[in-house]
């Protein structure tokens, strides 16, 4: 028999070809698909189940408006949550939870404490829930374990740790802020007290020469100058009175020795009255400009009183002389050559007034010297005022800055203390359990229903691979077109296939076997899927 030539160019496979492949290998496809599904589905029941319990923790904002109490804790919740998570998932914390709740007891023989901590960290999952403006509004805490009750208890423990840790972190941060402000306030207070002491010492050293006392110094200086003017006027009047009293004393001495006055004229009642009229005119002139308390007015009044007494004494002496010397040829208004006892009694009064006048002049001169010294002192203070003002400004500038810093720190410290009280009363931002830790009914791993679908897909892929492999290894020709391409000459006629009785039965039996196999596999897969849905 001649050898057929090898097929060089394979024609594209049509639908008829693939239907033939399915007809020839449908049993292998069904069996491979079922086996693939069965392996994956069975593995989902063999793998150890893990149950996950989760809780939703709501982040509640402060119940106190920020306009009343300003929080002194960092508002970055994500950063604070990250810090709290690192603290809660630290080795010491997790080991305490593991030992308290006796986790991983079955694996203690092969797991070290570090391995147990690493395993627990893998079993814990924390997810953030963000709301509007990308702000964290809540977060979930989950824990996976082989026992659903253990998963719930550990989740509840982790929830308590997060709530307590948040309270402790906020309270510690708030108290730390308050203590820091108190320490800064104490430092600024000490600096402020030192500057106050400097200013107090400066003011004590320059009492009366401070800028704030400028107006009072000017008023005092004006008052001292007025007093000086009054004292000088009073001194001049006292000196004039001294001259007048000395004149009267000299007149009395003259009367005692002769009837001539100090200017060589005779002292008569007329001359005394003339002097008295002169003094009264001066008094009228001064009274039109000054009051009765004016020093010169008082001096004139004293002079007038003394002159009136002198006139009265002269009249008395003249009358007495007229009675004793009726036959005398002296005029009635002249003074006798010798003084009487009444005239001699007036002389000590004049001398006493003269001594008092001398004492007054001495006191006036002392007062004037004192006033001039005080005036010079206040003038010196006024001259030093610009220098003292500059020195005080240099001291006050640093004091004002420290005072402003102190007031600002005091305000912040009081606000921080109020915020700390709010945190201690748990009125600030806090965590609240919105959904308590759930008791899982179905395992989170493996997800048997997903494994069932994945097994079906894997089985189908395995069945296709088996069919393609079997078809690739089969070198028989089942297609008429392929056979014609192999012949070197064209086909003239065809002899149809005449099936025998046994061939027909074999085909029917093969068909029913395929249908039965497909039905059994379908029922098995559907039953396994339903069982998985209800039990998985």
Secondary structure, 3 states (H helix, E strand, C coil): CCCCCCCCCCCCCCHHHHHHHHHHHHHHHHHHHHHHHHHHHHHHHHCCCEEEEEEEEEEECCCCCCCCCCCCCCCCHHHHHHHHHHHHCCHHHHHHHHHHHCCCCCCCCCCCHHHHHHHHHHHEEEEEEECHHHCEEEEEEEEEECCHHHHHHHHHHHHHHHHHHHHHHHHHHHHHHHHHHHHHHHHHHHHHHHHHHHHHHHHHHCCCCCHHHHHHHHHHHHHHHHHHHHHHHHHHHHHHHHHHHHHHHHHHHHHHHCCECCCCCECCHHHHHHHHHHHHHHHHHHHCCCCCCCHHHHHHHHHHHHHHHHHHHHHHHHHHHHHHCCCCCCCCCCCCCCCCHHHHHHHHHHHHHHHHHHHHHHHHHHHHHHHHHHHHHHHHHHHHHHHHHHHHHHHHHHHHHHHHHHHHHHHHHHHHHHHHHHHHCCCCCEEEEEECCCCCCCCCECCHHHHHHHHHHHHHHHHHHHHHHHHHHCCCCCCHHHHHHHCCCCCCCCCCCCCCHHHHHHHHHHHHHHHHHHHHHHHHHHHHHHHHHHHC
